[in-house]
Amino acid sequence: MEIAKSLDHCILRLREAKKNKMALSLGYHGNVVDLWERLVDEFDATGELLADLGSDQTSCHNPFNGGYYPAQLNFKEANELMSSNPVKFRKLVQESLRRQVAAINKLSDQGMFFWDYGNAFLLEAQRAGAEVEKRGASKAEFRYPSYVQHIMGYVEENMEQHIFNHL
């Protein structure tokens, strides 16, 4: 996997890979909200969808204690606010989650395939008020599949099929 440290470098590498029809696994060393929003800006400006696949690897199991950093602050500022004003930190995290999901939704609506890595990202985004529910389904169903479900399928269905096959 290649790591990019600037948004401009990310966009350049994505464009090169698309032009040359190359598969590219690209990580960004920065706040992912900035990257998702830049991908939306690029789409709005050019009509070009630069990411075919997307996922979130953020540790949202504990988003308010270092598992998620809000886009509005740099790393040092976020760490300071996390301890000095946890209520404000929480609000900024939730705002960032909503911004991130809004960008992902827009790109997904244009054809990008997104999945949750099973890291509580969709759950915390839902708690923050982001639009992650599957349309026409219960609040327990998310718009995007999880990595585990997509690869392994739903455990209950697999178990039922396994039991049926062995009767």
Secondary structure, 3 states (H helix, E strand, C coil): CEEECCHHHHHHHHHHHHHCCCCCCEEECCCHHHHHHHHHHHHHHHCCCCCCEEEECCCCCCHHHHHCCCCCCCHHHHHHHHHHCHHHHHHHHHHHHHHHHHHHHHHHHCCCEEEECCCCHHHHHHHCCCCCECCCCCCCCECCCEHHHHHHCCHHHHHHHHHHHCC
